[in-house]
Amino acid sequence: MARRWRLNRRLVLEAAEAAPDGIGGIARTWAPLGLVWAAVDPVAGRSERIGATDLARLRVRIIIRNQRRSSPARPQAGQRFRDGARLFDIEAVAEADPRGGYLVCWTREGQAR
């Protein structure tokens, strides 16, 4: 029997785009690709100091329903999920179950504290 996850969080899948910054350079912007229902499960966290800033780094496993490989709604490493002001950078994506019904997205959430 396949495992069933509780997909109770609505996330926006976003991809980076390059846009002119108005002074001759390129700025990265994020464009929405679609909405997904997900199970969001914090796995591990740590604190690190960068300069004068303490950062809380949280590793989060996000489970969604599988999408066709050709679908723009299928997440890829380098994209991110948005949940309001929270951002989850996608590091890796794999099938979460033997039948291929779900995908597991390994992400990192980082926030200055």
Biopython code that builds the backbone (N, CA, C, O; Angstrom):
import numpy as np
from Bio.PDB.StructureBuilder import StructureBuilder

atoms = [
    (1, "MET", "N", (0.850, -1.183, 0.000)),
    (1, "MET", "CA", (0.000, 0.000, 0.000)),
    (1, "MET", "C", (0.893, 1.242, 0.000)),
    (1, "MET", "O", (1.850, 1.324, 0.769)),
    (2, "ALA", "N", (0.583, 2.181, -0.843)),
    (2, "ALA", "CA", (1.369, 3.417, -0.953)),
    (2, "ALA", "C", (1.083, 4.330, 0.239)),
    (2, "ALA", "O", (-0.039, 4.388, 0.743)),
    (3, "ARG", "N", (2.097, 5.023, 0.666)),
    (3, "ARG", "CA", (1.939, 5.980, 1.763)),
    (3, "ARG", "C", (1.124, 7.174, 1.280)),
    (3, "ARG", "O", (1.265, 7.596, 0.133)),
    (4, "ARG", "N", (0.282, 7.714, 2.136)),
    (4, "ARG", "CA", (-0.529, 8.878, 1.802)),
    (4, "ARG", "C", (-0.082, 10.033, 2.673)),
    (4, "ARG", "O", (-0.019, 9.913, 3.897)),
    (5, "TRP", "N", (0.220, 11.128, 2.052)),
    (5, "TRP", "CA", (0.610, 12.324, 2.790)),
    (5, "TRP", "C", (-0.576, 13.265, 2.864)),
    (5, "TRP", "O", (-1.455, 13.241, 2.003)),
    (6, "ARG", "N", (-0.596, 14.086, 3.888)),
    (6, "ARG", "CA", (-1.652, 15.091, 4.046)),
    (6, "ARG", "C", (-1.203, 16.375, 3.365)),
    (6, "ARG", "O", (-0.418, 17.137, 3.929)),
    (7, "LEU", "N", (-1.687, 16.615, 2.177)),
    (7, "LEU", "CA", (-1.305, 17.795, 1.391)),
    (7, "LEU", "C", (-2.241, 18.939, 1.768)),
    (7, "LEU", "O", (-3.261, 19.163, 1.118)),
    (8, "ASN", "N", (-1.876, 19.660, 2.832)),
    (8, "ASN", "CA", (-2.782, 20.671, 3.390)),
    (8, "ASN", "C", (-2.220, 22.087, 3.335)),
    (8, "ASN", "O", (-2.797, 22.996, 3.931)),
    (9, "ARG", "N", (-1.102, 22.295, 2.629)),
    (9, "ARG", "CA", (-0.522, 23.644, 2.490)),
    (9, "ARG", "C", (-0.493, 24.012, 1.018)),
    (9, "ARG", "O", (-0.048, 23.227, 0.180)),
    (10, "ARG", "N", (-0.966, 25.198, 0.710)),
    (10, "ARG", "CA", (-0.977, 25.679, -0.674)),
    (10, "ARG", "C", (0.258, 26.547, -0.888)),
    (10, "ARG", "O", (0.418, 27.582, -0.242)),
    (11, "LEU", "N", (1.131, 26.120, -1.801)),
    (11, "LEU", "CA", (2.375, 26.822, -2.079)),
    (11, "LEU", "C", (2.396, 27.303, -3.520)),
    (11, "LEU", "O", (1.755, 26.717, -4.392)),
    (12, "VAL", "N", (3.138, 28.372, -3.759)),
    (12, "VAL", "CA", (3.348, 28.875, -5.113)),
    (12, "VAL", "C", (4.722, 28.404, -5.559)),
    (12, "VAL", "O", (5.712, 28.639, -4.866)),
    (13, "LEU", "N", (4.795, 27.741, -6.712)),
    (13, "LEU", "CA", (6.069, 27.357, -7.310)),
    (13, "LEU", "C", (6.552, 28.527, -8.156)),
    (13, "LEU", "O", (5.805, 29.048, -8.985)),
    (14, "GLU", "N", (7.816, 28.947, -7.945)),
    (14, "GLU", "CA", (8.370, 30.100, -8.659)),
    (14, "GLU", "C", (9.689, 29.728, -9.325)),
    (14, "GLU", "O", (10.437, 28.886, -8.828)),
    (15, "ALA", "N", (9.961, 30.373, -10.464)),
    (15, "ALA", "CA", (11.221, 30.192, -11.190)),
    (15, "ALA", "C", (11.890, 31.548, -11.348)),
    (15, "ALA", "O", (11.223, 32.573, -11.494)),
    (16, "ALA", "N", (13.214, 31.539, -11.317)),
    (16, "ALA", "CA", (13.992, 32.778, -11.472)),
    (16, "ALA", "C", (13.981, 33.217, -12.931)),
    (16, "ALA", "O", (14.017, 32.394, -13.846)),
    (17, "GLU", "N", (13.932, 34.531, -13.127)),
    (17, "GLU", "CA", (14.022, 35.137, -14.453)),
    (17, "GLU", "C", (14.997, 36.303, -14.372)),
    (17, "GLU", "O", (15.114, 36.963, -13.339)),
    (18, "ALA", "N", (15.690, 36.544, -15.470)),
    (18, "ALA", "CA", (16.599, 37.695, -15.541)),
    (18, "ALA", "C", (15.832, 38.879, -16.128)),
    (18, "ALA", "O", (15.098, 38.733, -17.107)),
    (19, "ALA", "N", (16.010, 40.051, -15.519)),
    (19, "ALA", "CA", (15.340, 41.266, -15.990)),
    (19, "ALA", "C", (16.333, 42.424, -15.897)),
    (19, "ALA", "O", (17.175, 42.441, -14.999)),
    (20, "PRO", "N", (16.246, 43.386, -16.807)),
    (20, "PRO", "CA", (17.128, 44.548, -16.725)),
    (20, "PRO", "C", (16.902, 45.295, -15.417)),
    (20, "PRO", "O", (15.765, 45.447, -14.970)),
    (21, "ASP", "N", (18.000, 45.766, -14.798)),
    (21, "ASP", "CA", (17.869, 46.468, -13.523)),
    (21, "ASP", "C", (17.782, 47.984, -13.682)),
    (21, "ASP", "O", (17.687, 48.701, -12.686)),
    (22, "GLY", "N", (17.814, 48.481, -14.923)),
    (22, "GLY", "CA", (17.665, 49.913, -15.164)),
    (22, "GLY", "C", (18.967, 50.682, -15.174)),
    (22, "GLY", "O", (18.978, 51.861, -15.528)),
    (23, "ILE", "N", (20.069, 50.048, -14.797)),
    (23, "ILE", "CA", (21.370, 50.734, -14.826)),
    (23, "ILE", "C", (22.401, 49.920, -15.611)),
    (23, "ILE", "O", (23.606, 50.016, -15.375)),
    (24, "GLY", "N", (21.896, 49.120, -16.549)),
    (24, "GLY", "CA", (22.778, 48.371, -17.437)),
    (24, "GLY", "C", (23.107, 46.963, -16.985)),
    (24, "GLY", "O", (23.845, 46.257, -17.673)),
    (25, "GLY", "N", (22.592, 46.544, -15.873)),
    (25, "GLY", "CA", (22.860, 45.194, -15.376)),
    (25, "GLY", "C", (21.617, 44.321, -15.439)),
    (25, "GLY", "O", (20.595, 44.689, -16.019)),
    (26, "ILE", "N", (21.739, 43.173, -14.833)),
    (26, "ILE", "CA", (20.637, 42.212, -14.807)),
    (26, "ILE", "C", (20.262, 41.942, -13.351)),
    (26, "ILE", "O", (21.128, 41.739, -12.499)),
    (27, "ALA", "N", (18.971, 41.943, -13.086)),
    (27, "ALA", "CA", (18.457, 41.611, -11.754)),
    (27, "ALA", "C", (17.646, 40.321, -11.861)),
    (27, "ALA", "O", (17.008, 40.058, -12.880)),
    (28, "ARG", "N", (17.681, 39.525, -10.802)),
    (28, "ARG", "CA", (16.890, 38.292, -10.787)),
    (28, "ARG", "C", (15.534, 38.599, -10.182)),
    (28, "ARG", "O", (15.433, 39.184, -9.103)),
    (29, "THR", "N", (14.501, 38.199, -10.889)),
    (29, "THR", "CA", (13.133, 38.303, -10.380)),
    (29, "THR", "C", (12.553, 36.897, -10.351)),
    (29, "THR", "O", (13.114, 35.978, -10.948)),
    (30, "TRP", "N", (11.449, 36.731, -9.667)),
    (30, "TRP", "CA", (10.810, 35.418, -9.550)),
    (30, "TRP", "C", (9.415, 35.477, -10.142)),
    (30, "TRP", "O", (8.622, 36.358, -9.809)),
    (31, "ALA", "N", (9.120, 34.527, -11.027)),
    (31, "ALA", "CA", (7.815, 34.455, -11.691)),
    (31, "ALA", "C", (7.070, 33.212, -11.205)),
    (31, "ALA", "O", (7.653, 32.131, -11.128)),
    (32, "PRO", "N", (5.789, 33.360, -10.879)),
    (32, "PRO", "CA", (5.015, 32.189, -10.447)),
    (32, "PRO", "C", (4.766, 31.238, -11.609)),
    (32, "PRO", "O", (4.481, 31.669, -12.726)),
    (33, "LEU", "N", (4.876, 29.928, -11.334)),
    (33, "LEU", "CA", (4.594, 28.894, -12.331)),
    (33, "LEU", "C", (3.269, 28.204, -12.070)),
    (33, "LEU", "O", (2.681, 27.617, -12.979)),
    (34, "GLY", "N", (2.799, 28.268, -10.843)),
    (34, "GLY", "CA", (1.547, 27.614, -10.511)),
    (34, "GLY", "C", (1.428, 27.351, -9.027)),
    (34, "GLY", "O", (2.356, 27.597, -8.257)),
    (35, "LEU", "N", (0.269, 26.845, -8.639)),
    (35, "LEU", "CA", (-0.013, 26.510, -7.248)),
    (35, "LEU", "C", (0.043, 25.008, -7.063)),
    (35, "LEU", "O", (-0.367, 24.255, -7.946)),
    (36, "VAL", "N", (0.549, 24.565, -5.916)),
    (36, "VAL", "CA", (0.567, 23.144, -5.582)),
    (36, "VAL", "C", (0.096, 22.974, -4.141)),
    (36, "VAL", "O", (0.305, 23.843, -3.294)),
    (37, "TRP", "N", (-0.541, 21.839, -3.885)),
    (37, "TRP", "CA", (-0.869, 21.462, -2.519)),
    (37, "TRP", "C", (0.250, 20.574, -2.021)),
    (37, "TRP", "O", (0.713, 19.689, -2.741)),
    (38, "ALA", "N", (0.693, 20.807, -0.785)),
    (38, "ALA", "CA", (1.886, 20.133, -0.290)),
    (38, "ALA", "C", (1.774, 19.754, 1.175)),
    (38, "ALA", "O", (0.982, 20.319, 1.930)),
    (39, "ALA", "N", (2.594, 18.777, 1.556)),
    (39, "ALA", "CA", (2.865, 18.456, 2.960)),
    (39, "ALA", "C", (4.238, 19.045, 3.252)),
    (39, "ALA", "O", (5.204, 18.733, 2.555)),
    (40, "VAL", "N", (4.337, 19.886, 4.265)),
    (40, "VAL", "CA", (5.585, 20.572, 4.604)),
    (40, "VAL", "C", (6.074, 20.019, 5.937)),
    (40, "VAL", "O", (5.381, 20.103, 6.951)),
    (41, "ASP", "N", (7.283, 19.450, 5.920)),
    (41, "ASP", "CA", (7.816, 18.756, 7.093)),
    (41, "ASP", "C", (9.229, 19.227, 7.405)),
    (41, "ASP", "O", (10.161, 18.841, 6.700)),
    (42, "PRO", "N", (9.426, 20.059, 8.449)),
    (42, "PRO", "CA", (10.780, 20.456, 8.836)),
    (42, "PRO", "C", (11.577, 19.217, 9.250)),
    (42, "PRO", "O", (11.076, 18.364, 9.982)),
    (43, "VAL", "N", (12.823, 19.126, 8.775)),
    (43, "VAL", "CA", (13.648, 17.956, 9.042)),
    (43, "VAL", "C", (14.789, 18.286, 9.998)),
    (43, "VAL", "O", (15.036, 17.533, 10.941)),
    (44, "ALA", "N", (15.481, 19.384, 9.775)),
    (44, "ALA", "CA", (16.622, 19.756, 10.618)),
    (44, "ALA", "C", (16.819, 21.260, 10.530)),
    (44, "ALA", "O", (16.402, 21.899, 9.565)),
    (45, "GLY", "N", (17.459, 21.813, 11.548)),
    (45, "GLY", "CA", (17.733, 23.243, 11.531)),
    (45, "GLY", "C", (19.045, 23.544, 12.224)),
    (45, "GLY", "O", (19.555, 22.745, 13.009)),
    (46, "ARG", "N", (19.576, 24.712, 11.918)),
    (46, "ARG", "CA", (20.802, 25.165, 12.577)),
    (46, "ARG", "C", (20.885, 26.678, 12.466)),
    (46, "ARG", "O", (20.185, 27.304, 11.670)),
    (47, "SER", "N", (21.747, 27.242, 13.274)),
    (47, "SER", "CA", (22.013, 28.677, 13.249)),
    (47, "SER", "C", (23.420, 28.897, 12.752)),
    (47, "SER", "O", (24.322, 28.138, 13.107)),
    (48, "GLU", "N", (23.630, 29.902, 11.949)),
    (48, "GLU", "CA", (24.978, 30.258, 11.517)),
    (48, "GLU", "C", (25.114, 31.764, 11.507)),
    (48, "GLU", "O", (24.146, 32.487, 11.274)),
    (49, "ARG", "N", (26.307, 32.223, 11.760)),
    (49, "ARG", "CA", (26.586, 33.665, 11.787)),
    (49, "ARG", "C", (27.312, 34.033, 10.510)),
    (49, "ARG", "O", (28.348, 33.453, 10.184)),
    (50, "ILE", "N", (26.762, 35.004, 9.783)),
    (50, "ILE", "CA", (27.392, 35.534, 8.577)),
    (50, "ILE", "C", (27.567, 37.025, 8.805)),
    (50, "ILE", "O", (26.598, 37.784, 8.803)),
    (51, "GLY", "N", (28.815, 37.438, 9.003)),
    (51, "GLY", "CA", (29.079, 38.834, 9.347)),
    (51, "GLY", "C", (28.451, 39.146, 10.689)),
    (51, "GLY", "O", (28.717, 38.466, 11.681)),
    (52, "ALA", "N", (27.618, 40.174, 10.721)),
    (52, "ALA", "CA", (26.957, 40.579, 11.961)),
    (52, "ALA", "C", (25.547, 40.010, 12.062)),
    (52, "ALA", "O", (24.797, 40.373, 12.968)),
    (53, "THR", "N", (25.181, 39.120, 11.140)),
    (53, "THR", "CA", (23.815, 38.607, 11.091)),
    (53, "THR", "C", (23.773, 37.139, 11.490)),
    (53, "THR", "O", (24.570, 36.335, 11.006)),
    (54, "ASP", "N", (22.841, 36.792, 12.374)),
    (54, "ASP", "CA", (22.571, 35.390, 12.699)),
    (54, "ASP", "C", (21.490, 34.894, 11.744)),
    (54, "ASP", "O", (20.448, 35.531, 11.595)),
    (55, "LEU", "N", (21.740, 33.760, 11.102)),
    (55, "LEU", "CA", (20.765, 33.174, 10.195)),
    (55, "LEU", "C", (20.259, 31.855, 10.748)),
    (55, "LEU", "O", (21.045, 31.027, 11.206)),
    (56, "ALA", "N", (18.952, 31.659, 10.708)),
    (56, "ALA", "CA", (18.355, 30.373, 11.037)),
    (56, "ALA", "C", (18.163, 29.636, 9.726)),
    (56, "ALA", "O", (17.420, 30.092, 8.856)),
    (57, "ARG", "N", (18.824, 28.506, 9.579)),
    (57, "ARG", "CA", (18.718, 27.706, 8.354)),
    (57, "ARG", "C", (17.919, 26.448, 8.672)),
    (57, "ARG", "O", (18.293, 25.679, 9.558)),
    (58, "LEU", "N", (16.831, 26.239, 7.957)),
    (58, "LEU", "CA", (15.938, 25.118, 8.209)),
    (58, "LEU", "C", (15.862, 24.252, 6.958)),
    (58, "LEU", "O", (15.563, 24.748, 5.872)),
    (59, "ARG", "N", (16.130, 22.964, 7.109)),
    (59, "ARG", "CA", (15.983, 22.020, 6.005)),
    (59, "ARG", "C", (14.553, 21.483, 6.086)),
    (59, "ARG", "O", (14.112, 21.022, 7.139)),
    (60, "VAL", "N", (13.838, 21.549, 4.961)),
    (60, "VAL", "CA", (12.420, 21.197, 4.937)),
    (60, "VAL", "C", (12.148, 20.225, 3.794)),
    (60, "VAL", "O", (12.577, 20.443, 2.661)),
    (61, "ARG", "N", (11.427, 19.146, 4.112)),
    (61, "ARG", "CA", (10.983, 18.187, 3.086)),
    (61, "ARG", "C", (9.568, 18.574, 2.688)),
    (61, "ARG", "O", (8.685, 18.693, 3.537)),
    (62, "ILE", "N", (9.359, 18.772, 1.381)),
    (62, "ILE", "CA", (8.038, 19.143, 0.863)),
    (62, "ILE", "C", (7.580, 18.044, -0.092)),
    (62, "ILE", "O", (8.282, 17.700, -1.043)),
    (63, "ILE", "N", (6.398, 17.502, 0.174)),
    (63, "ILE", "CA", (5.819, 16.439, -0.646)),
    (63, "ILE", "C", (4.662, 17.020, -1.452)),
    (63, "ILE", "O", (3.793, 17.701, -0.908)),
    (64, "ILE", "N", (4.662, 16.742, -2.762)),
    (64, "ILE", "CA", (3.562, 17.167, -3.637)),
    (64, "ILE", "C", (3.164, 15.988, -4.527)),
    (64, "ILE", "O", (3.873, 14.984, -4.595)),
    (65, "ARG", "N", (2.038, 16.118, -5.197)),
    (65, "ARG", "CA", (1.654, 15.100, -6.186)),
    (65, "ARG", "C", (2.605, 15.188, -7.381)),
    (65, "ARG", "O", (3.067, 16.268, -7.748)),
    (66, "ASN", "N", (2.882, 14.042, -7.970)),
    (66, "ASN", "CA", (3.789, 13.991, -9.106)),
    (66, "ASN", "C", (3.195, 14.733, -10.303)),
    (66, "ASN", "O", (1.979, 14.781, -10.487)),
    (67, "GLN", "N", (4.076, 15.303, -11.100)),
    (67, "GLN", "CA", (3.709, 15.994, -12.336)),
    (67, "GLN", "C", (4.504, 15.364, -13.479)),
    (67, "GLN", "O", (5.586, 14.821, -13.259)),
    (68, "ARG", "N", (3.972, 15.437, -14.690)),
    (68, "ARG", "CA", (4.726, 14.943, -15.855)),
    (68, "ARG", "C", (6.049, 15.691, -15.940)),
    (68, "ARG", "O", (6.125, 16.863, -15.574)),
    (69, "ARG", "N", (7.084, 15.026, -16.417)),
    (69, "ARG", "CA", (8.400, 15.670, -16.541)),
    (69, "ARG", "C", (8.347, 16.885, -17.454)),
    (69, "ARG", "O", (9.140, 17.811, -17.278)),
    (70, "SER", "N", (7.443, 16.912, -18.417)),
    (70, "SER", "CA", (7.343, 18.041, -19.344)),
    (70, "SER", "C", (6.488, 19.189, -18.805)),
    (70, "SER", "O", (6.407, 20.246, -19.431)),
    (71, "SER", "N", (5.857, 18.991, -17.657)),
    (71, "SER", "CA", (4.960, 20.006, -17.105)),
    (71, "SER", "C", (5.741, 21.141, -16.451)),
    (71, "SER", "O", (6.686, 20.882, -15.707)),
    (72, "PRO", "N", (5.363, 22.406, -16.714)),
    (72, "PRO", "CA", (6.010, 23.525, -16.027)),
    (72, "PRO", "C", (5.701, 23.529, -14.531)),
    (72, "PRO", "O", (6.386, 24.211, -13.768)),
    (73, "ALA", "N", (4.687, 22.783, -14.098)),
    (73, "ALA", "CA", (4.343, 22.707, -12.679)),
    (73, "ALA", "C", (5.189, 21.674, -11.942)),
    (73, "ALA", "O", (5.028, 21.505, -10.733)),
    (74, "ARG", "N", (6.097, 20.970, -12.649)),
    (74, "ARG", "CA", (6.994, 20.015, -11.978)),
    (74, "ARG", "C", (8.200, 20.780, -11.448)),
    (74, "ARG", "O", (8.935, 21.386, -12.228)),
    (75, "PRO", "N", (8.416, 20.760, -10.128)),
    (75, "PRO", "CA", (9.523, 21.521, -9.549)),
    (75, "PRO", "C", (10.886, 20.980, -9.990)),
    (75, "PRO", "O", (11.037, 19.803, -10.316)),
    (76, "GLN", "N", (11.870, 21.881, -9.988)),
    (76, "GLN", "CA", (13.251, 21.539, -10.324)),
    (76, "GLN", "C", (14.176, 22.241, -9.339)),
    (76, "GLN", "O", (13.818, 23.255, -8.740)),
    (77, "ALA", "N", (15.382, 21.678, -9.183)),
    (77, "ALA", "CA", (16.391, 22.341, -8.356)),
    (77, "ALA", "C", (16.651, 23.727, -8.935)),
    (77, "ALA", "O", (16.700, 23.896, -10.154)),
    (78, "GLY", "N", (16.817, 24.713, -8.064)),
    (78, "GLY", "CA", (17.027, 26.092, -8.494)),
    (78, "GLY", "C", (15.755, 26.925, -8.478)),
    (78, "GLY", "O", (15.819, 28.153, -8.526)),
    (79, "GLN", "N", (14.600, 26.272, -8.409)),
    (79, "GLN", "CA", (13.338, 26.990, -8.259)),
    (79, "GLN", "C", (13.054, 27.122, -6.767)),
    (79, "GLN", "O", (13.869, 26.724, -5.935)),
    (80, "ARG", "N", (11.899, 27.681, -6.435)),
    (80, "ARG", "CA", (11.547, 27.807, -5.027)),
    (80, "ARG", "C", (10.038, 27.738, -4.853)),
    (80, "ARG", "O", (9.272, 27.938, -5.795)),
    (81, "PHE", "N", (9.631, 27.447, -3.615)),
    (81, "PHE", "CA", (8.234, 27.522, -3.213)),
    (81, "PHE", "C", (8.070, 28.750, -2.335)),
    (81, "PHE", "O", (8.974, 29.121, -1.586)),
    (82, "ARG", "N", (6.892, 29.383, -2.438)),
    (82, "ARG", "CA", (6.551, 30.527, -1.592)),
    (82, "ARG", "C", (5.295, 30.184, -0.801)),
    (82, "ARG", "O", (4.315, 29.668, -1.340)),
    (83, "ASP", "N", (5.354, 30.485, 0.488)),
    (83, "ASP", "CA", (4.200, 30.348, 1.374)),
    (83, "ASP", "C", (4.068, 31.683, 2.093)),
    (83, "ASP", "O", (4.587, 31.842, 3.198)),
    (84, "GLY", "N", (3.384, 32.643, 1.483)),
    (84, "GLY", "CA", (3.314, 33.996, 2.027)),
    (84, "GLY", "C", (4.698, 34.621, 1.977)),
    (84, "GLY", "O", (5.278, 34.760, 0.901)),
    (85, "ALA", "N", (5.234, 35.001, 3.137)),
    (85, "ALA", "CA", (6.572, 35.592, 3.199)),
    (85, "ALA", "C", (7.672, 34.541, 3.328)),
    (85, "ALA", "O", (8.855, 34.871, 3.235)),
    (86, "ARG", "N", (7.300, 33.286, 3.539)),
    (86, "ARG", "CA", (8.295, 32.213, 3.681)),
    (86, "ARG", "C", (8.712, 31.700, 2.308)),
    (86, "ARG", "O", (7.877, 31.501, 1.425)),
    (87, "LEU", "N", (10.020, 31.488, 2.142)),
    (87, "LEU", "CA", (10.573, 31.004, 0.881)),
    (87, "LEU", "C", (11.344, 29.718, 1.120)),
    (87, "LEU", "O", (12.100, 29.613, 2.086)),
    (88, "PHE", "N", (11.157, 28.735, 0.240)),
    (88, "PHE", "CA", (11.832, 27.448, 0.331)),
    (88, "PHE", "C", (12.597, 27.213, -0.969)),
    (88, "PHE", "O", (11.989, 26.957, -2.008)),
    (89, "ASP", "N", (13.923, 27.299, -0.916)),
    (89, "ASP", "CA", (14.772, 27.070, -2.091)),
    (89, "ASP", "C", (14.869, 25.575, -2.351)),
    (89, "ASP", "O", (15.245, 24.814, -1.459)),
    (90, "ILE", "N", (14.531, 25.145, -3.569)),
    (90, "ILE", "CA", (14.541, 23.728, -3.916)),
    (90, "ILE", "C", (15.965, 23.311, -4.272)),
    (90, "ILE", "O", (16.589, 23.893, -5.160)),
    (91, "GLU", "N", (16.472, 22.294, -3.568)),
    (91, "GLU", "CA", (17.819, 21.775, -3.817)),
    (91, "GLU", "C", (17.808, 20.487, -4.617)),
    (91, "GLU", "O", (18.719, 20.251, -5.411)),
    (92, "ALA", "N", (16.787, 19.638, -4.426)),
    (92, "ALA", "CA", (16.700, 18.363, -5.137)),
    (92, "ALA", "C", (15.255, 17.898, -5.176)),
    (92, "ALA", "O", (14.460, 18.229, -4.296)),
    (93, "VAL", "N", (14.920, 17.121, -6.213)),
    (93, "VAL", "CA", (13.569, 16.584, -6.386)),
    (93, "VAL", "C", (13.695, 15.110, -6.775)),
    (93, "VAL", "O", (14.509, 14.760, -7.630)),
    (94, "ALA", "N", (12.891, 14.248, -6.150)),
    (94, "ALA", "CA", (12.901, 12.817, -6.471)),
    (94, "ALA", "C", (11.503, 12.252, -6.248)),
    (94, "ALA", "O", (10.663, 12.879, -5.602)),
    (95, "GLU", "N", (11.264, 11.053, -6.796)),
    (95, "GLU", "CA", (9.984, 10.400, -6.546)),
    (95, "GLU", "C", (9.955, 9.953, -5.092)),
    (95, "GLU", "O", (10.944, 9.429, -4.580)),
    (96, "ALA", "N", (8.826, 10.158, -4.427)),
    (96, "ALA", "CA", (8.709, 9.884, -2.998)),
    (96, "ALA", "C", (8.192, 8.488, -2.699)),
    (96, "ALA", "O", (8.322, 8.010, -1.572)),
    (97, "ASP", "N", (7.608, 7.826, -3.688)),
    (97, "ASP", "CA", (7.043, 6.498, -3.451)),
    (97, "ASP", "C", (7.310, 5.602, -4.653)),
    (97, "ASP", "O", (7.532, 6.105, -5.755)),
    (98, "PRO", "N", (7.294, 4.295, -4.467)),
    (98, "PRO", "CA", (7.609, 3.368, -5.560)),
    (98, "PRO", "C", (6.674, 3.473, -6.762)),
    (98, "PRO", "O", (7.086, 3.193, -7.887)),
    (99, "ARG", "N", (5.433, 3.870, -6.541)),
    (99, "ARG", "CA", (4.476, 3.974, -7.652)),
    (99, "ARG", "C", (4.603, 5.284, -8.416)),
    (99, "ARG", "O", (4.002, 5.440, -9.479)),
    (100, "GLY", "N", (5.383, 6.230, -7.886)),
    (100, "GLY", "CA", (5.585, 7.496, -8.583)),
    (100, "GLY", "C", (4.426, 8.460, -8.475)),
    (100, "GLY", "O", (4.269, 9.326, -9.336)),
    (101, "GLY", "N", (3.621, 8.338, -7.456)),
    (101, "GLY", "CA", (2.470, 9.216, -7.306)),
    (101, "GLY", "C", (2.792, 10.558, -6.664)),
    (101, "GLY", "O", (2.026, 11.514, -6.782)),
    (102, "TYR", "N", (3.941, 10.620, -5.978)),
    (102, "TYR", "CA", (4.322, 11.836, -5.265)),
    (102, "TYR", "C", (5.779, 12.169, -5.532)),
    (102, "TYR", "O", (6.578, 11.306, -5.894)),
    (103, "LEU", "N", (6.106, 13.439, -5.346)),
    (103, "LEU", "CA", (7.483, 13.906, -5.429)),
    (103, "LEU", "C", (7.905, 14.428, -4.064)),
    (103, "LEU", "O", (7.104, 15.025, -3.345)),
    (104, "VAL", "N", (9.172, 14.198, -3.708)),
    (104, "VAL", "CA", (9.742, 14.803, -2.513)),
    (104, "VAL", "C", (10.708, 15.887, -2.984)),
    (104, "VAL", "O", (11.572, 15.644, -3.827)),
    (105, "CYS", "N", (10.550, 17.070, -2.433)),
    (105, "CYS", "CA", (11.414, 18.208, -2.753)),
    (105, "CYS", "C", (12.202, 18.544, -1.494)),
    (105, "CYS", "O", (11.624, 18.904, -0.469)),
    (106, "TRP", "N", (13.524, 18.425, -1.577)),
    (106, "TRP", "CA", (14.396, 18.790, -0.463)),
    (106, "TRP", "C", (14.703, 20.263, -0.598)),
    (106, "TRP", "O", (15.265, 20.695, -1.605)),
    (107, "THR", "N", (14.338, 21.038, 0.410)),
    (107, "THR", "CA", (14.453, 22.492, 0.336)),
    (107, "THR", "C", (15.169, 23.029, 1.558)),
    (107, "THR", "O", (15.352, 22.336, 2.559)),
    (108, "ARG", "N", (15.568, 24.291, 1.443)),
    (108, "ARG", "CA", (16.129, 25.042, 2.578)),
    (108, "ARG", "C", (15.359, 26.346, 2.715)),
    (108, "ARG", "O", (15.090, 27.044, 1.738)),
    (109, "GLU", "N", (15.014, 26.647, 3.954)),
    (109, "GLU", "CA", (14.398, 27.934, 4.270)),
    (109, "GLU", "C", (15.398, 28.684, 5.129)),
    (109, "GLU", "O", (15.884, 28.150, 6.126)),
    (110, "GLY", "N", (15.708, 29.907, 4.756)),
    (110, "GLY", "CA", (16.642, 30.708, 5.537)),
    (110, "GLY", "C", (16.044, 32.063, 5.828)),
    (110, "GLY", "O", (15.497, 32.714, 4.938)),
    (111, "GLN", "N", (16.146, 32.487, 7.071)),
    (111, "GLN", "CA", (15.604, 33.781, 7.461)),
    (111, "GLN", "C", (16.577, 34.457, 8.405)),
    (111, "GLN", "O", (17.169, 33.798, 9.259)),
    (112, "ALA", "N", (16.750, 35.759, 8.265)),
    (112, "ALA", "CA", (17.537, 36.507, 9.230)),
    (112, "ALA", "C", (16.718, 36.645, 10.506)),
    (112, "ALA", "O", (15.506, 36.854, 10.449)),
    (113, "ARG", "N", (17.386, 36.528, 11.674)),
    (113, "ARG", "CA", (16.658, 36.689, 12.921)),
    (113, "ARG", "C", (17.137, 37.900, 13.660)),
    (113, "ARG", "O", (16.635, 38.200, 14.744)),
]
sb = StructureBuilder()
sb.init_structure("model")
sb.init_model(0)
sb.init_chain("A")
sb.init_seg("    ")
for serial, (resi, resn, name, xyz) in enumerate(atoms, 1):
    if name == "N":
        sb.init_residue(resn, " ", resi, " ")
    sb.init_atom(name, np.array(xyz, "f"), 0.0, 1.0, " ", f" {name:<3s}", serial, name[0])
structure = sb.get_structure()
